[in-house]
Amino acid sequence: MKIAVAICAITLWAGTVAAATPTATSEVASAESAARAWLGLVDAGNYAKSWSSASSLFRREVSESQWESAAASARAPFGAFKSRTLQSATPSRACSGREA
């Protein structure tokens, strides 16, 4: 459950934007850039740094050692990182009905 909350927190941190305005366009680009940078840490196996650069909500819900273990276990079956393509983005200010 804590990992699900943590993933939700990351999603909110990386994807909270409004759509269809010039400011929102830059916010989308900024959010995507931040998400790619954070995911780059995970993809490189730098789980400790990804934990320390995650949101305070994430760090409150999941300890660094829990994150390192969960991330390593989740990444292992996929092998070496090759590429990533954004499928979609949905602006949101809440996760599962809870305010962040």
N, C-alpha and C positions, 0 to 999 in steps of 0.2 A: 504494500500500500504506500509506504514512504517513497519508493522509487517512482510510483505513478504520480504522486504529488510533486516530486522533484522534476519529473519530465514535464508536467503541466507548468511548473514555475519557469522552466527553461523556455517552453513554448511561448508563454506570456512575455518573458523578458525579450525574446528574439522577435516576436511577431506582433506586438501591440502597435497597431497603426490604424489610421483612417484611410479611406480610399478616395480617389478622383480629384484631388487638389494638388497644386504644385508642391505644397509643403508635405502632403501625404506621400507624394512620389519620392521625395528625398527621405522621408521617414521609412518607407518601404525599402529603399536602397540601403539605408543605414542599418535597419533591422536585419536585412539579408546578409550584409557584410559582417555584422556582429555574430550572427548565427554561424556563418561559414568559418569565421575565425575560431569560434568555440568548438565547433565540430572538428576543425582541423587538429585541435589539441587531442580530442578523443581519438580521431583516426590515427594519429601518430603514437597513440598509447601513452600520452602524457596526462594520465588521469588525475594526478595530484594537482597539476596546474589547472586542468579543466574544472576541478572541484573548487579551487580557490578563486577562480574567476567567475564562477556561477553566482546566481542571485543569493541574497541572504536567506530568502525563504528556502531555497534548495539546500543551503548549508545547514539550516536549522533542522530540516526534516531528515537529512541523510548525512551520516558522518563521512569523513574523508575515506576511512578504511572500507565502509560499506559501499561507497561509490566506486572505489578502485576495484573491489571484488566484483561488483555487479557489472560494471562497464567492461572489464576484462572478459568476464564470462559471456556477456552479450556480443562482444565484438569477435571473439575467437572463431566462431563457426563461419564467419564471412571471409576470413583470410585477409590478405593485404588490401588496403584501400586502393581503389582504382579511379573512381570518379563519382560525382554527385550532381544530380539535376533537380532543381526545384520543380516539384509537380504542381503545387498550388500554395496559396497563402490566403488565410481568412483573418481579417482584423478581429480582434477580441480584447476585451478588457477584463474578462472573468474566465475562470476555468472550472468546469463542472458546477456552475452555479455559485461558486465561491469567489468573492472579490480577492484579488491578489494584494 
